[in-house]
Each structure stands twice: as C-alpha cells, then as structure tokens.
Amino acid sequence: LGFVDVEWSLGETAVERAVDSLIPETILESVTCDQLGAESPVQYTECQLQVSPQEGILLTDLNRKIFFQRHLSSPSIVFVGVDPRDKMFLHPNHAVLGFQKPRLLSPPGSTPLNRASRDCRHGQL
C-alpha cells in the first residue's frame, strides 16, 4: 500500500505517476521493503477489498499491521485503473498461494490533495 500526491493528474496518468513513484523499476520485491523498513515508500499487508457503488471502497487490514480500515467514499473516487505497464510487487507467499502475476490497482481520489492509493490485487480483474 502506498499513498502518493499526484497533483492534478487524472485517470491513467495519475495511476502511472503513482506507480512510478512507488515502484521505479519493473518489479518491487517484499525483501526490498523489509530491508528499508520505515524508509520504504511501500508498506505491505494482507487486505480485504470491498467495493460498493453506494459506499465506495473499504480496505480492511486483516493483520492490523498498518491500519484497521480505510474507506474511500464513492464521491471521492474519480477513476480506478490497473497499471498499464504491468509493474509488479512480488512476495514469497504469491507462489505458495498460486498467484502468478499480481496486478496493481489504483483509485486516484478527488480530495483537496489529489492522492492515489496503489494496491496490489491478485487473480482476475
């Protein structure tokens, strides 16, 4: 998970800018995040993602490692997209769970500071 100020970018441009600032190379591995600790721009945890047209997006940290819940209300979501360049965040558990290629999902918001939340999603989109 990472939150990035994307200034006034919208749509795919905001997704690309957010992903580029968090994952400058093609692949970011969890080992790198672990080595950097608090200095890492990406903190990872296992989350449940719930989406509702009326309520918006609710992320729940299943381990309560980084947060308990984060809510992005429907009016604050202007675009949700998948990174078009297929950058990846890899964790050793991905192979154990049978995930071959996790995709990056990003909903840029329309808050006073336009921030993009970048999340990793496994499986079909």
C-alpha angles and dihedrals in degrees: 000000000000137000118211133182105236093180108213098336117130138194120354091352090062091047092050093047093049094047093045092053093049100036109029093173127050094263133031116194125206089235089065091052091048092051093050093046112179090000091065114107089215124060115187134205138149110271139183114224119207121183126193127170091221101039103032125219124338119193117193120192101222092200096038085229099136104008140342101234137346121198125199107191120220095248091054094055114086100162140005119196146159119242104266093209096057097234112175142213109207127200126176090241091063092076092043090053092046097249109148102181121008115206126217117239123195132183109190109204135216096230120138086267104043102229130176121215110209117202135173118235127190128211129009122355 
